[in-house]
C-alpha cells in the first residue's frame, strides 16, 4: 500500500524546464547533440513543460529551438518569453526572471521539480539574476549548463539564418564615445580623482552623472589602472546586498559561491547612481571602502551629508 501511494505521488510531481538555448540546440541530433543542450535534456528526461527564455544575444536561438521542437516533439508544451531588455542589466534581468517565474510556477506545488539550463557562455548578470530569482522558490531546483557549441554548429546557425540578425537589438547610443563634459570639467574630475582616495562627485543630473562615468572609463583605460564602474541604479533594491557583497546559492546539491560587485576584485571603483541606494547601504559601502586600500568615487545628483566622505560639485 505504501509503495502504491509513493508511486502515485511520484507520478503527480511536475517537472518544469527553464532554458536559455545555446547556439547548437537547433541542429543537435543523435550523438552529436551537445551535453546539456535543451533538445538532449528533453529527449533524455520527461518534462511536463518547457519554458524558453529569449534574452539579448540568445533570441535567435529561441526561435530556432522552437522550430526544432515543433518537428521533433510536436506534443510537448513549449512556452517562450522574449523580455524587453535593451542590455544585460541586473535590474532588467532580475525583474523579468521574477515575472516569468511567478507566471510559470503559480500552479506548482512544493514537491514539483524545476531545472534551469544556462548557455555555455552565460555572463555574470544572467547567472546572478537567475540564481537570486530562484532562491526563494519552495520547489527543488537543479542548475545545469550546456557545453560550448562546436564551430560547425555556430557556422551552420549563421548560414541557415543569415537574415535573422535582429537579435542584435541592444539599444546603442551614437554618442557613447563622447564625454559631454567640458575640458574644465574633465580637468577638475581627473585632478580630484588623482588627489583624493575617496569622495562623492555631485552632478547636475543623471545625464551628467553618466557622462562622468564614461569619462572615468576612458581615463582609466588610457592610464592602464585597474578600474570598475558599478551602476547602483541598475541594482534591484531587494537583492542589492547580495549583488554588492556576494552570496551563496545551493541548488540540488550544487553550491554556487558568488563574489559581489564590490568584493569581486581589488580595483578602484566609481559608484554611479549612488543616490539610488538606501542610506544604510550607502553608509555600509563607504565604511567598507574607506577601510580598504581602494580608490573610489561615488557619483550622485544630491549632496548627501550622511556620507563620511567629502562631497565635491562638478563645475558648470
C-alpha positions in Angstrom: 0.0 0.0 0.0 2.8 2.4 0.9 4.6 1.6 -2.3 1.4 2.4 -4.3 1.0 5.8 -2.6 4.6 6.6 -3.2 4.4 5.8 -6.9 1.2 7.8 -7.2 2.9 10.8 -5.6 5.9 10.5 -7.8 3.6 10.4 -10.9 1.9 13.6 -9.7 5.1 15.5 -9.4 5.6 18.0 -12.2 9.0 18.6 -13.9 9.5 22.0 -15.5 12.5 23.0 -17.6 13.5 26.7 -17.9 16.2 27.1 -20.6 18.2 29.8 -22.3 19.1 27.8 -25.5 22.7 27.6 -26.7 23.6 28.1 -30.3 24.0 24.4 -31.0 20.5 23.4 -29.9 18.5 23.8 -33.2 21.0 21.4 -35.0 21.5 18.9 -32.3 20.8 15.4 -33.4 21.7 11.9 -32.3 25.1 11.5 -30.6 26.2 14.8 -32.0 24.0 16.7 -29.6 26.0 18.8 -27.1 25.9 17.7 -23.5 23.3 19.7 -21.6 21.6 21.2 -24.6 17.8 21.8 -24.5 16.9 19.1 -27.0 19.1 16.5 -25.4 17.7 17.1 -21.9 14.1 16.8 -23.3 15.0 13.6 -25.1 16.6 12.0 -22.0 14.2 13.3 -19.4 10.5 13.7 -19.0 9.4 17.3 -18.6 5.8 18.4 -18.3 6.6 21.9 -19.6 9.5 23.6 -21.3 10.0 27.4 -20.9 12.5 29.1 -23.2 14.0 32.5 -22.3 15.0 34.7 -25.2 17.5 37.1 -23.6 19.6 39.6 -25.6 22.1 37.6 -27.6 20.0 34.4 -27.4 16.8 35.4 -29.2 17.8 33.8 -32.4 18.5 30.5 -30.5 15.0 30.5 -29.1 13.4 31.0 -32.5 15.3 28.1 -34.0 14.8 25.9 -31.0 11.1 26.4 -31.1 11.1 25.2 -34.7 13.1 22.2 -33.8 10.6 21.3 -31.0 7.7 21.7 -33.4 9.3 19.0 -35.6 10.8 16.6 -33.1 8.5 17.0 -30.1 5.1 18.2 -31.5 3.2 17.2 -28.4 5.5 19.0 -25.9 4.2 22.1 -24.2 6.7 24.8 -25.0 6.4 28.4 -23.9 8.8 31.2 -24.9 9.4 34.6 -23.4 11.2 37.5 -25.2 11.6 40.1 -22.4 12.2 43.6 -23.5 15.7 44.1 -22.1 18.0 46.5 -24.0 21.1 45.1 -22.5 22.2 42.6 -19.8 21.2 44.9 -16.9 20.8 43.5 -13.4 17.5 45.2 -12.8 16.0 44.3 -16.1 17.1 40.6 -15.9 16.1 40.1 -12.3 12.6 41.7 -12.8 11.9 39.7 -15.9 13.1 36.4 -14.3 10.9 37.1 -11.4 7.9 37.8 -13.6 8.4 34.7 -15.7 8.8 32.5 -12.5 5.7 34.0 -11.0 3.6 33.1 -14.0 5.1 29.6 -14.7 5.2 28.4 -11.1 1.8 29.7 -9.9 0.2 26.3 -10.4 3.1 24.2 -8.9 3.4 22.5 -5.5 6.4 22.3 -3.3 7.1 18.7 -4.4 7.5 19.7 -8.0 11.0 19.9 -9.6 12.5 22.8 -11.6 15.5 22.5 -13.9 17.3 25.6 -15.1 19.6 25.3 -18.1 22.1 28.1 -18.8 24.1 28.6 -22.0 27.7 27.6 -22.0 28.9 31.2 -22.1 26.4 32.8 -19.7 27.5 36.2 -18.5 27.6 37.0 -14.8 24.4 39.1 -14.8 22.4 36.2 -16.2 23.7 33.7 -13.6 23.4 36.1 -10.7 19.9 37.3 -11.5 18.7 33.8 -12.3 20.1 32.4 -9.0 18.8 35.2 -7.0 15.3 34.8 -8.6 15.1 31.1 -7.7 16.5 31.2 -4.2 13.1 32.0 -2.7 11.2 29.3 -4.6 9.9 26.4 -2.4 10.4 23.8 -5.2 13.6 21.7 -5.6 15.9 23.4 -8.1 18.6 21.9 -10.3 21.1 24.1 -12.3 22.7 22.8 -15.5 24.9 24.4 -18.1 25.4 23.4 -21.7 28.8 22.6 -23.2 30.2 25.2 -25.6 28.7 24.7 -29.1 31.2 23.5 -31.7 32.4 25.8 -34.5 30.5 23.7 -37.1 27.1 24.3 -35.3 27.7 28.0 -34.9 28.7 28.4 -38.6 25.7 26.4 -39.7 23.4 28.6 -37.5 24.6 31.8 -39.1 24.4 30.3 -42.6 20.9 29.0 -42.1 19.5 32.2 -40.6 21.7 34.8 -42.3 18.9 37.3 -42.4 17.9 36.9 -38.7 20.3 39.2 -37.0 17.6 41.3 -35.4 18.5 39.7 -32.1 21.3 42.2 -32.0 18.7 44.6 -30.7 20.6 46.2 -27.8 20.0 49.9 -27.6 23.0 51.9 -28.6 24.0 55.5 -28.1 25.5 57.0 -31.1 27.5 59.4 -28.9 28.5 56.9 -26.3 32.2 57.6 -27.0 31.8 61.2 -26.1 32.0 62.5 -22.5 29.7 65.5 -22.9 31.9 67.3 -20.3 33.9 70.5 -21.0 37.7 70.5 -20.8 37.4 72.4 -17.5 35.1 69.8 -16.0 37.3 67.0 -17.2 40.4 68.6 -15.7 38.6 69.1 -12.4 37.3 65.5 -12.4 40.7 63.9 -13.2 42.6 66.2 -10.8 40.1 65.3 -8.0 40.4 61.6 -8.7 44.2 61.7 -8.6 44.4 63.7 -5.4 41.6 62.1 -3.3 41.3 58.5 -2.2 37.5 58.8 -1.6 34.9 61.4 -2.5 31.4 62.0 -3.8 31.1 63.8 -7.1 27.9 65.8 -7.2 26.5 66.2 -10.7 23.7 68.4 -12.1 21.5 65.4 -13.3 21.6 61.8 -14.2 22.8 62.6 -17.8 25.9 64.4 -16.4 26.4 61.5 -13.9 26.6 59.1 -16.8 29.0 61.4 -18.6 31.3 61.4 -15.5 31.2 57.5 -15.6 32.1 57.5 -19.3 34.9 60.0 -18.8 36.4 57.9 -15.9 36.2 54.7 -18.0 38.2 56.5 -20.8 40.6 58.0 -18.3 41.3 54.6 -16.6 41.7 52.8 -19.9 44.4 55.2 -21.1 46.2 55.2 -17.7 46.2 51.4 -17.5 44.8 51.3 -13.9 42.5 48.6 -12.6 39.1 50.3 -12.5 35.5 49.3 -12.4 32.2 51.3 -12.7 29.2 50.0 -10.8 25.8 51.4 -11.8 24.0 51.4 -8.5 20.7 52.5 -10.1 20.7 49.2 -12.0 20.7 47.0 -8.9 17.3 45.7 -7.7 16.7 47.1 -4.2 15.5 43.8 -2.7 18.7 42.0 -3.8 21.2 44.9 -3.6 23.1 43.3 -0.6 23.6 40.0 -2.4 24.8 41.7 -5.7 27.1 44.1 -3.9 28.6 41.8 -1.2 28.2 38.4 -2.7 26.1 35.4 -1.7 25.9 31.6 -1.7 23.3 29.6 -3.5 22.5 25.9 -3.1 20.6 24.1 -5.9 20.2 20.3 -6.0 23.4 19.7 -4.0 25.4 22.1 -6.1 26.8 25.2 -4.4 27.4 28.5 -6.2 29.6 30.9 -4.3 29.3 34.3 -6.0 31.5 37.3 -5.4 29.8 40.6 -5.1 30.3 43.6 -7.3 32.3 45.3 -4.5 34.3 42.3 -3.5 35.0 40.7 -6.9 38.4 42.3 -7.4 40.6 44.8 -5.6 40.1 47.5 -8.3 39.4 51.3 -8.0 35.7 52.0 -8.1 33.3 54.5 -9.5 29.8 54.1 -8.0 27.4 55.8 -10.3 23.8 56.3 -9.4 24.8 56.2 -5.8 21.7 58.1 -4.6 19.6 55.2 -5.8 20.8 53.1 -2.8 19.3 53.2 0.7 21.0 55.4 3.4 22.0 52.3 5.3 23.6 50.6 2.3 25.4 53.8 1.3 26.8 54.0 4.8 28.0 50.4 4.8 29.6 50.8 1.4 31.6 54.0 2.3 32.6 52.4 5.6 33.8 49.3 3.9 35.7 51.0 1.1 37.2 53.7 3.4 38.9 50.9 5.3 40.4 49.3 2.2 43.3 50.5 0.0 40.9 51.1 -2.9 40.4 54.4 -4.6 36.7 55.2 -5.1 34.3 57.8 -6.2 30.5 58.0 -5.5 28.6 59.8 -8.3 25.4 61.3 -7.2 22.9 64.0 -8.1 22.4 65.1 -4.5 24.7 66.4 -1.7 24.5 63.7 0.9 25.7 64.9 4.3 25.1 61.4 5.6 28.2 60.2 3.8 31.5 60.1 5.7 33.4 61.3 2.6 33.8 64.8 1.1 31.2 65.9 -1.5 32.5 68.0 -4.4 30.4 69.6 -7.1 31.3 69.3 -10.8 31.8 72.9 -12.0 29.2 74.3 -14.5 
